[in-house]
Amino acid sequence: MSAPARQVHTFCRICEPGCGLLATVDSGRVVGLRPDPDHPVHRGFSCHKGPHYLDVHSDPDRVDHPLRRVGTGGRRAGDFVRVSWDEAVRDIAGRLGEIRDKHGRNALAVYQGNPSAFNGLYYANAARIARGFDTRMRFSAGTQDTSAKYAASEAVYGASMAHPIPDLLHTHYFLCLGSNPQVSHMTLIHISDPMAKLRAIARRGGTVLFVNPRRIESSTPETGDVLLITPDTDFYFLAGLLHEIVFRIGFDRAAVERHARGIEELLAFVSRYPVERVAGVTGISAATIARVADEFCAAPSASIYMATGVNQGRLGTLAYWMLTMVSLFSGNLGRRGGNIYSRGVADVVQNSRRRRADPFFDGPFGEIRTVGGDLPAAMLPDFIEQADDPIRALIVVSGNPLLSIGGGDRLRRALESLDLIVTVDLYRTVTGEIGDYILPATDWLEREDINFLNTMGVAMEPYVQYTPAVVEPVGERRDDWWILSRIQQEMGTPSLLDDPEDGPLAAVDAVLREADLTVETLKTKPCQTEVLPEAVPSDVFDIAVQHDDGLIDCCPDLFRRSFDDAERVLEGLVAEPDDQLKLITRRTHFMVNSWLHNISVLKQGVHQDNPVWMNPDDMRRRDLVDGDDVTVRSRHGAVPAVVVGDDTLRDGVVAMTHGWGQGRARGLNVARRHPGVNVNQLAPTGAAGYDPLSNQSHLTGINVEVVRRRQRSGVANITEYF
């Protein structure tokens, strides 16, 4: 008689909340995945993405064994054959040695994808693993989504991991820019069921106000309204808001001076952006911006937040600076109900202190910097193509740079020129398809883990949770940290595999000890979870600020590099024609980057492909109707799409979804049948493709035109274009 099915407490690792899940295991297989009703924080809440991950776990298209490319004809030809782990790592290590002997240490580059941040054992050891490869050529998905915040916090607070979050549990006014919590659940903030928290604000008589180029799903009668803003103008909206606070409403100078310096320099800069000057480019009237400033300052407490939709603009770093100053000068920074720093399990800000006031150094393309150790991914083709000290080998860890980075055909040509490409992934993606080796990684049901990222500095409801491996890995899948350490071991480099007592859990335990915890003690807790003390508002000033003098820098010298850029962008916006279309990225329930692209149940209706969403008035002006085949064209590229009307979009705004374009991924049967198009082909690349302050790629607010190719009825699949 077979053993009865068992229940395992675990958690989702797709996005920040890390919702508690309950896995049902029968005969060594996961047969069910649902929200965990016993979880002390999430209490039975999860969105649909976590339970649907079971379709990823059991997908027959998963890679189960190391694969090596064979055949001739270049990277677009040939096929893959199964090899042993020993054979794979020996060949990879040997080839890396030859490449470095010929081209130098920086001939190897490493690209780290978004899932790495939610892989606790990998994340806790990421710095050590990176050092083992001894290369400056490090890139990550962080420069496509969040590096603007890291760079801004490093300059303002003195630590890149200082991110005061909105106190949604107590605030009376929540101003939310460039985020759609109903769909994406927010980023660099951990909170359970964020929409419930927003509805609670309204129920207690508070205000929720979204600033977005479309009437997002998060805006309902139970939450709050949307100010429809012109894409890539959030910096000017925030600068105008701050102008109202410091010059018209007034602020408590003594209170600000207790915690900050550089006040006069900030005021001089902000004086350039009165509401009358910024209203035209933002599309939000001067009276409305003034009203928001009045409401924000009059509320018993007010909090403010911005996310990817702002980060990815040309001035994302300056926007986060302005946001921080709005919180500080309105008296809401470090205040219950305002923006607070949540210590969580440990004071991670101390490990992210600014090393020098000017982080720039001379590189092959002029002055450049790293953010969190990462170079701008928008420059990856340039680093590959340079004549001196070129990149010749690339290791990709749970990432898909061919879809994530701008550049389109140029990026593909650059990657195809490399001598060695190794991908560590669940699938044979379009990036893996041009690689030399595809190394099979475990998924998050197959590895022990801890919610390491969510426990430190960004948790509104701080807790720490351990999960065992719910089931044994299928085939020869291995953890990411093991795969990279095994390669390093074969290269003769010290690795996490050298000493069983100093394995990946040692770094986790070192952090947990600051909260008098260990992995072993967590295993004995209900749901393997320990709820941590709530955030202390004053910790913003006592812990988060890491400058030697203990003061917030209101006007970092580093930002002066972009003051002229702010004026140049503003002048360009003013000069644009009235009918200019601007492209934004639209998050949907049916795609998370390219994570869920091979799940057939999420290919529903128009979401079977990647249409271009367009305001009906803009469609009529161009004589377009739903279902028309169109070309979406920017200065940097063009893609075919099907146009679909969307009256939630502001006039002049079109939207497409990130993560599509897997048509050449022969190992992904669902994604290949529904490839869509890679919208990042429309984004700039090279030196013009990123914010030099933060290395953040410019992926939103891109000027485009939409023209008909031919008319047809209905919305069907569109040809993959990559």
C-alpha positions in Angstrom: 0.0 0.0 0.0 1.4 3.4 -1.0 2.0 6.1 1.6 -0.7 8.7 2.0 -0.1 12.1 0.4 1.7 14.6 2.5 1.5 18.4 2.8 4.6 20.6 2.6 4.7 24.3 3.6 6.6 26.3 1.0 6.4 29.7 -0.7 6.2 31.2 -4.2 9.4 32.6 -5.8 8.0 34.5 -8.8 7.8 38.0 -7.3 8.3 40.0 -4.1 5.5 38.9 -1.8 6.7 35.3 -1.7 3.2 34.1 -0.9 2.9 31.1 1.3 1.9 27.9 -0.5 0.9 24.4 0.5 2.2 21.6 -1.8 0.6 18.2 -1.9 3.1 15.4 -2.5 2.0 11.9 -3.6 4.5 9.2 -4.5 7.3 11.6 -4.8 5.4 14.0 -7.1 3.8 17.4 -6.5 0.2 16.9 -7.4 -1.2 20.1 -5.9 -0.1 23.6 -5.1 -2.5 26.1 -3.4 -2.4 29.1 -1.0 -1.3 28.1 2.5 -4.2 28.9 4.9 -1.9 28.4 7.9 0.8 30.9 6.9 1.1 33.5 9.7 1.5 36.4 7.3 -0.2 35.6 4.0 -3.1 33.7 5.6 -4.2 31.8 2.5 -3.7 34.6 0.0 -1.8 34.0 -3.3 -2.4 35.2 -6.8 -2.9 32.7 -9.6 0.8 32.7 -10.6 2.1 30.6 -7.7 -0.3 27.7 -8.0 0.1 27.8 -11.8 3.8 27.3 -11.3 3.0 23.6 -11.0 2.6 23.6 -14.8 6.2 24.8 -15.1 7.4 22.2 -12.6 5.8 19.3 -14.5 6.3 20.7 -18.0 7.7 18.0 -20.3 9.7 20.7 -22.1 11.9 21.2 -19.0 15.6 20.4 -19.4 16.6 17.4 -17.3 20.2 16.7 -18.4 23.2 18.7 -19.4 23.1 19.4 -23.2 25.9 20.3 -25.6 25.6 21.7 -29.0 26.8 19.5 -31.9 26.9 19.9 -35.6 28.2 22.6 -37.9 26.8 25.7 -39.5 27.1 28.2 -36.7 24.8 29.0 -33.8 21.6 29.0 -35.8 22.2 25.4 -36.9 23.0 22.1 -35.3 21.3 20.4 -32.3 22.0 19.4 -28.7 23.0 16.0 -27.3 23.0 14.8 -23.7 26.3 14.7 -21.9 27.4 14.0 -18.3 28.0 16.7 -15.7 31.6 15.8 -15.5 32.0 16.0 -19.3 30.2 19.3 -19.5 32.1 21.1 -16.7 35.5 19.9 -17.8 34.9 21.1 -21.3 33.5 24.4 -20.2 36.3 25.0 -17.7 38.9 24.1 -20.3 37.5 26.4 -22.9 37.2 29.2 -20.5 40.9 28.7 -19.6 41.9 28.9 -23.2 39.8 32.0 -23.9 41.3 33.8 -20.9 44.8 32.8 -21.8 44.2 34.4 -25.2 42.1 37.4 -24.4 42.5 38.1 -20.7 40.3 37.8 -17.5 37.5 40.1 -18.8 36.9 37.9 -21.8 34.4 36.1 -19.6 31.1 37.8 -18.9 28.3 36.6 -16.5 24.6 37.7 -16.9 22.3 37.0 -14.0 18.6 36.9 -14.6 15.7 38.0 -12.4 14.9 34.6 -10.8 18.3 34.6 -9.1 17.1 37.3 -6.7 14.4 34.9 -5.5 16.7 32.0 -5.1 17.8 32.4 -1.5 20.7 30.1 -1.3 22.1 31.5 -4.6 21.4 35.1 -3.6 23.1 34.8 -0.2 26.2 33.6 -1.9 26.0 35.6 -5.2 29.0 37.9 -4.3 31.2 35.0 -3.5 30.3 33.1 -6.6 30.8 36.2 -8.7 34.3 36.7 -7.2 35.1 33.2 -8.2 34.9 34.1 -11.9 37.3 37.0 -11.5 35.8 39.3 -14.2 34.6 42.8 -14.3 32.2 41.9 -17.1 29.1 41.4 -14.9 25.6 42.1 -16.1 22.1 41.4 -14.8 18.4 42.0 -15.2 18.7 44.6 -12.5 19.8 47.2 -15.1 16.5 46.5 -16.9 14.2 47.0 -13.8 15.6 48.4 -10.5 19.1 49.8 -10.7 17.8 53.4 -10.8 16.7 52.9 -7.2 19.9 51.3 -6.1 22.0 54.1 -7.6 19.8 56.8 -6.1 19.8 55.4 -2.6 23.5 54.9 -2.7 23.9 58.6 -3.3 21.2 59.9 -1.1 21.4 57.6 1.9 25.0 56.3 1.4 23.8 52.7 0.9 22.3 51.1 -2.2 20.0 48.8 -0.1 18.4 51.7 1.8 14.8 51.8 0.4 12.2 53.3 2.8 8.9 51.7 1.8 5.4 53.1 2.1 3.8 52.2 5.4 0.6 50.9 3.8 -0.6 49.5 7.1 -1.0 52.9 8.6 -0.8 55.6 5.9 -3.7 58.0 5.2 -2.4 59.0 1.7 -0.7 56.7 -0.8 0.8 58.2 -4.0 1.8 55.3 -6.3 3.7 56.0 -9.5 4.5 53.5 -12.3 3.2 50.5 -10.5 0.1 48.2 -11.0 -0.1 46.2 -7.7 -3.1 44.2 -8.9 -1.0 42.6 -11.6 2.7 42.9 -10.5 2.3 43.0 -6.7 4.9 45.8 -6.5 8.7 45.6 -6.4 11.4 46.3 -3.7 8.6 46.0 -1.1 7.3 42.9 0.4 3.7 42.9 1.6 0.9 40.3 1.6 -2.1 40.8 -0.6 -1.3 44.4 -1.5 -4.7 45.2 -3.0 -6.3 44.4 0.4 -4.0 46.9 2.0 -4.9 49.6 -0.6 -8.7 48.9 0.0 -8.1 49.3 3.7 -6.6 52.7 3.2 -9.7 53.9 1.5 -12.0 52.2 4.1 -10.3 54.2 6.9 -10.9 57.4 5.1 -7.6 57.7 3.4 -6.7 58.4 -0.2 -5.0 56.2 -2.8 -3.8 57.9 -6.0 -2.1 56.3 -8.9 0.0 58.1 -11.5 0.2 56.0 -14.6 -0.2 56.4 -18.4 -3.3 54.1 -18.3 -6.2 53.4 -16.0 -4.7 50.4 -14.4 -6.5 47.4 -12.9 -5.5 48.5 -9.4 -7.6 51.6 -9.7 -11.2 50.7 -8.6 -13.9 52.5 -6.6 -12.6 50.6 -3.5 -9.0 51.9 -4.0 -8.5 55.2 -5.8 -8.2 57.2 -9.0 -5.5 57.5 -11.7 -3.8 60.7 -12.9 -3.0 59.9 -16.5 0.6 61.0 -17.1 2.6 61.2 -20.3 5.2 58.4 -20.2 8.7 59.2 -19.1 7.8 62.5 -17.4 7.5 61.3 -13.8 10.6 63.1 -12.8 9.0 66.4 -13.8 5.8 65.6 -12.0 7.7 64.8 -8.8 9.9 67.9 -9.2 6.8 70.1 -9.6 5.3 68.4 -6.5 8.4 69.1 -4.5 8.5 72.7 -5.8 5.0 73.2 -4.4 6.0 71.8 -1.0 9.2 73.8 -0.5 8.2 77.1 -2.1 4.5 77.5 -1.6 3.2 75.2 1.2 6.4 75.4 3.3 8.4 72.9 5.3 9.9 72.5 8.8 13.5 73.5 8.1 14.7 72.7 11.5 13.3 69.2 11.3 14.9 68.6 7.9 18.2 70.0 9.0 18.3 67.5 11.9 18.5 64.7 9.3 19.9 66.2 6.1 22.4 68.4 4.4 22.5 70.0 1.0 19.2 71.7 1.4 20.0 75.0 -0.4 21.6 73.2 -3.3 18.4 71.1 -3.6 16.2 74.2 -3.5 18.2 75.8 -6.2 17.8 72.8 -8.5 14.0 72.4 -7.8 13.4 76.1 -8.4 13.8 75.2 -12.1 10.6 73.2 -12.2 7.5 75.1 -11.1 4.3 73.4 -11.9 3.5 75.9 -14.7 6.7 74.6 -16.5 6.2 70.9 -16.0 2.4 70.7 -16.5 2.6 70.7 -20.3 5.0 67.8 -20.7 3.5 65.7 -18.0 -0.1 66.1 -19.3 -1.2 66.9 -15.7 -2.4 70.4 -15.1 -0.6 72.8 -12.8 -3.7 73.0 -10.6 -3.9 69.3 -10.3 -0.2 69.0 -9.3 -0.7 71.7 -6.7 -3.8 70.0 -5.4 -1.9 66.7 -4.9 0.8 68.6 -3.0 -1.8 70.2 -0.8 -3.5 66.8 -0.1 -0.2 65.0 0.5 1.0 67.6 3.1 -2.4 67.9 4.8 -2.9 64.2 5.3 -2.2 62.9 8.9 0.4 60.7 7.2 1.4 60.2 3.6 3.5 57.7 1.7 4.9 57.6 -1.8 6.2 54.9 -4.0 7.5 54.3 -7.6 8.3 51.2 -9.5 9.5 49.8 -12.8 7.3 52.1 -15.0 9.3 55.1 -13.6 12.7 53.3 -13.2 12.9 52.5 -16.9 12.6 56.1 -18.0 15.5 58.3 -19.1 15.5 60.1 -15.7 14.6 57.2 -13.4 17.4 57.9 -10.9 16.5 61.6 -10.6 12.9 60.6 -10.2 13.7 58.4 -7.2 15.7 61.3 -5.7 12.7 63.6 -6.1 10.4 61.0 -4.5 12.7 60.7 -1.5 12.8 64.5 -1.1 9.0 64.7 -1.3 8.8 62.3 1.6 11.5 64.1 3.6 10.3 67.7 3.1 6.7 66.9 3.7 7.6 65.5 7.1 6.7 61.9 6.2 10.1 60.2 6.0 10.7 58.1 9.1 7.1 58.6 10.3 4.4 56.1 11.1 2.2 56.0 8.0 4.9 57.6 5.9 8.0 56.0 4.3 9.8 53.8 6.7 12.8 51.5 6.7 12.0 47.9 7.7 15.1 46.3 9.3 13.8 42.7 9.0 16.2 40.0 9.8 19.5 42.0 9.6 21.0 45.4 8.8 21.9 44.8 5.2 22.4 48.4 4.4 25.8 48.2 6.2 27.0 45.8 3.5 25.9 48.1 0.7 27.6 51.3 1.8 28.9 53.7 -0.8 32.6 53.0 -1.4 33.5 56.3 -2.9 31.7 59.6 -3.7 32.4 59.3 -7.5 31.9 55.7 -8.7 32.9 56.4 -12.3 36.0 55.1 -13.9 37.5 55.3 -17.4 36.4 52.4 -19.6 36.8 51.6 -23.3 33.7 53.8 -24.1 34.5 56.7 -21.8 33.4 57.2 -18.2 31.3 54.3 -16.8 30.3 52.8 -13.5 29.0 49.6 -12.0 25.8 49.4 -9.8 25.8 46.5 -7.4 28.8 45.3 -9.4 26.9 45.3 -12.7 27.8 47.1 -15.9 25.0 48.5 -18.1 23.4 45.6 -20.0 22.5 48.0 -22.8 26.3 48.1 -23.5 26.7 44.3 -23.8 27.0 44.3 -27.6 29.6 47.1 -27.4 31.7 45.1 -24.9 31.5 42.1 -27.2 32.4 44.0 -30.4 35.2 46.1 -29.0 38.6 45.4 -30.6 40.6 45.6 -27.4 39.8 43.3 -24.4 36.5 41.9 -26.0 34.1 39.6 -24.3 34.5 36.1 -25.8 32.5 33.9 -23.4 29.2 34.4 -21.6 27.6 32.4 -18.7 23.9 33.2 -18.3 22.2 32.3 -15.0 18.4 32.0 -15.1 18.2 34.8 -17.6 17.2 35.4 -21.2 19.2 38.4 -22.4 18.1 38.1 -26.0 14.6 39.0 -24.8 15.4 41.2 -21.8 18.0 43.6 -23.2 17.3 46.1 -25.9 19.1 45.9 -29.2 17.4 43.2 -31.2 19.3 42.0 -34.2 22.5 43.8 -33.1 22.5 41.9 -29.8 21.8 38.6 -31.5 24.7 39.1 -33.9 27.0 40.0 -31.1 26.1 37.0 -29.0 26.4 34.7 -32.0 30.0 35.8 -32.5 31.1 34.6 -29.1 33.4 31.6 -28.6 31.4 30.1 -25.8 27.9 30.6 -24.4 26.6 28.6 -21.4 23.1 28.9 -20.0 21.8 27.7 -16.6 18.1 27.4 -16.9 14.9 25.4 -16.6 14.3 25.6 -20.3 16.0 25.7 -23.7 15.2 29.4 -24.3 16.0 31.6 -27.3 19.2 32.5 -25.6 20.0 28.9 -24.8 19.2 28.0 -28.4 22.3 29.8 -29.6 24.4 28.5 -26.8 27.1 25.8 -26.5 25.8 24.3 -23.3 22.4 24.3 -21.6 22.8 23.2 -18.0 19.6 22.1 -16.2 18.6 24.0 -13.0 16.3 22.9 -10.3 13.1 24.9 -9.9 11.9 26.2 -6.6 9.9 23.0 -5.7 13.2 21.0 -6.0 15.5 22.9 -3.7 15.6 24.0 -0.1 15.4 27.7 0.2 14.8 30.8 2.3 13.0 34.0 1.5 16.4 35.8 1.8 15.7 38.9 -0.3 12.3 39.6 1.3 13.6 39.5 4.8 15.9 42.5 4.6 15.0 46.2 4.3 11.8 46.0 2.2 9.3 44.0 4.2 6.2 45.7 5.5 5.3 42.6 7.4 8.8 41.1 8.1 9.2 37.4 8.5 11.7 34.8 7.5 10.7 31.4 6.1 12.6 28.2 5.3 11.4 25.6 2.9 12.8 22.2 2.3 13.0 20.8 -1.2 9.3 19.7 -1.7 10.4 16.9 -4.0 13.7 15.5 -5.3 15.0 17.0 -8.6 14.0 15.3 -11.8 16.8 13.8 -13.8 20.1 15.5 -13.3 18.9 19.0 -12.5 21.1 20.8 -10.0 20.9 24.0 -8.0 22.3 27.1 -9.6 24.9 27.6 -6.9 26.1 24.0 -7.4 26.4 24.3 -11.1 28.5 27.5 -11.0 30.6 26.2 -8.1 31.2 22.9 -10.0 32.5 24.9 -13.0 34.8 27.0 -10.7 36.0 23.8 -9.0 37.0 22.4 -12.4 38.8 25.8 -13.1 40.8 25.3 -10.0 39.1 28.2 -8.2 38.0 27.9 -4.5 34.2 27.2 -4.4 31.3 26.4 -2.2 31.8 22.7 -2.9 35.2 22.6 -1.2 34.1 22.4 2.4 30.8 20.8 3.4 30.8 22.9 6.6 31.1 26.1 4.5 28.3 25.4 2.0 25.6 27.7 0.8 23.6 27.6 4.1 26.6 29.0 6.1 26.0 32.5 4.6 22.3 32.3 5.4 22.9 31.3 9.0 25.4 34.2 9.4 22.6 36.6 8.6 20.0 34.8 10.6 22.2 35.0 13.7 21.5 38.7 13.9 17.9 37.8 14.7 18.9 35.0 17.0 17.8 32.4 14.4 19.3 29.6 12.5 18.0 27.4 9.6 17.7 24.5 12.1 15.5 26.6 14.4 13.3 27.7 11.5 12.7 24.1 10.6 10.9 23.6 13.9 8.6 26.6 13.5 5.0 26.4 12.2 5.2 26.7 8.5 9.0 26.9 9.0 8.3 30.6 9.5 9.3 33.2 12.2 7.5 36.5 12.2 9.9 39.4 13.0 9.3 42.7 14.8 7.5 45.4 12.9 9.4 48.2 11.5 10.5 51.2 13.7 9.9 54.4 11.7 12.9 56.2 13.0 15.2 53.4 11.7 15.3 55.4 8.5 17.6 57.9 10.2 19.2 55.5 12.7 20.0 52.6 10.4 19.3 53.3 6.7 21.4 56.4 6.4 25.0 55.2 6.0 26.9 58.5 5.3 29.7 59.1 7.7 28.0 62.2 9.1 24.7 60.3 9.5 22.9 62.8 7.3 20.8 62.4 4.1 22.4 64.1 1.1 19.6 66.2 -0.4 21.7 67.1 -3.4 24.4 64.6 -4.2 27.2 65.9 -6.4 27.0 62.8 -8.5 23.5 63.9 -9.7 24.9 67.1 -11.2 26.1 64.9 -14.1 22.5 64.7 -15.2 21.2 68.2 -14.5 21.8 69.2 -18.2 20.1 65.9 -19.3 17.0 66.9 -17.4 16.8 70.1 -19.3 17.6 68.5 -22.6 14.9 65.9 -22.2 12.4 68.6 -21.2 13.2 70.7 -24.3 12.8 67.6 -26.4 9.4 66.8 -24.9 8.2 70.4 -25.5 9.3 70.2 -29.1 7.5 66.9 -29.9 4.5 67.0 -32.2 1.1 66.7 -30.6 0.3 63.3 -32.2 3.6 61.7 -31.0 3.0 58.1 -29.8 4.9 56.8 -26.8 5.4 53.1 -26.0 5.1 51.7 -22.5 5.4 48.2 -21.2 2.1 46.6 -20.1 2.1 44.0 -17.3 -0.6 41.4 -17.7 -1.9 38.4 -15.6 -0.7 36.1 -18.4 3.0 36.8 -18.5 5.8 37.5 -16.0 8.9 38.5 -18.0 9.3 35.1 -19.9 8.7 32.9 -16.8 5.3 31.7 -17.8 5.6 31.7 -21.5 5.3 27.9 -21.9 2.1 27.5 -19.9 -0.8 26.7 -22.3 -3.6 27.7 -19.8 -2.3 31.3 -19.8 -2.6 31.6 -23.6 -6.1 33.0 -23.6 -7.9 35.2 -26.2 -5.9 38.2 -27.3 -3.2 37.2 -24.7 -2.1 34.3 -27.0 0.2 36.8 -28.6 1.7 40.2 -27.9 -0.6 42.8 -29.5 0.0 46.5 -29.5 -2.6 48.1 -27.3 -3.8 51.5 -28.5 -6.3 54.2 -27.4 -9.3 54.0 -29.8 -9.1 57.7 -30.5 -5.5 57.3 -31.7 -6.6 54.3 -33.8 -9.3 56.4 -35.5 -6.9 59.1 -36.3 -4.8 56.5 -38.1 -7.7 54.7 -39.7 -7.0 51.6 -37.7 -9.5 49.0 -36.3 -9.1 46.0 -34.0 -7.3 43.2 -35.7 -5.3 45.3 -38.2 -1.8 44.1 -38.9 0.5 47.0 -38.1 4.2 47.8 -37.9 5.4 49.4 -34.7 8.5 51.4 -35.5 11.0 53.4 -33.5 14.4 54.9 -34.3 16.0 51.7 -33.1 13.9 48.9 -34.7 10.6 47.7 -35.9 8.2 44.8 -35.1 5.0 43.6 -36.6 1.9 43.4 -34.3 -1.8 43.2 -34.2 -3.5 46.4 -32.9 -6.1 46.1 -30.2 -8.1 49.0 -28.8 -7.7 49.9 -25.2 -9.6 52.9 -23.8 -7.7 52.6 -20.5 -4.7 54.1 -22.2 -4.0 57.8 -22.2 -4.2 59.5 -25.7 -0.8 59.2 -27.4 0.2 56.0 -25.5 0.6 52.5 -26.9 1.6 49.4 -24.9 3.2 46.1 -25.4 4.2 43.3 -23.0 7.8 42.4 -22.1 9.0 38.8 -22.4 7.7 37.6 -25.7 9.7 36.4 -28.7 10.5 32.7 -28.2 9.7 31.7 -31.8 13.2 30.2 -32.3 13.2 28.3 -29.0 12.7 24.8 -30.5 12.5 23.3 -27.0 9.5 25.3 -26.0 6.5 23.9 -27.7 3.8 26.2 -26.3 5.9 29.4 -26.5 7.0 28.6 -30.0 3.4 28.2 -31.2 2.6 31.6 -29.5 5.8 33.5 -30.0 4.6 37.1 -30.1 7.2 39.7 -30.7 10.1 41.0 -28.6 9.2 44.6 -27.8 12.7 45.4 -26.7 13.8 45.5 -30.3 12.3 49.0 -30.2 14.5 50.1 -27.4 17.8 52.0 -27.8 21.1 50.2 -27.1 24.7 51.3 -26.6 25.6 54.6 -24.9 22.2 56.1 -25.8 20.3 53.1 -24.3 20.7 53.7 -20.5 20.9 56.3 -17.7 24.6 56.7 -17.0 23.8 57.5 -13.3 22.4 54.0 -12.7 23.1 51.9 -15.8 19.3 51.6 -16.0 18.1 50.7 -19.5 15.7 53.0 -21.3 12.7 50.8 -21.9 9.6 53.0 -21.5 8.3 56.2 -23.0 10.0 55.3 -26.4 8.8 57.4 -29.3 7.1 55.1 -31.9 4.8 55.2 -34.9 2.2 52.6 -35.7 1.2 52.0 -39.4 -1.0 49.5 -41.0 0.5 46.6 -43.0 -2.7 45.1 -44.2 -6.3 44.9 -42.9 -7.9 41.7 -41.6 -10.7 40.6 -39.4 -10.2 39.1 -36.0 -7.2 38.7 -33.8 -5.0 35.7 -34.6 -1.5 34.7 -34.0 1.2 37.0 -35.3 4.4 35.8 -36.8 7.3 35.7 -34.5 9.8 38.5 -35.3 13.2 38.1 -33.8 
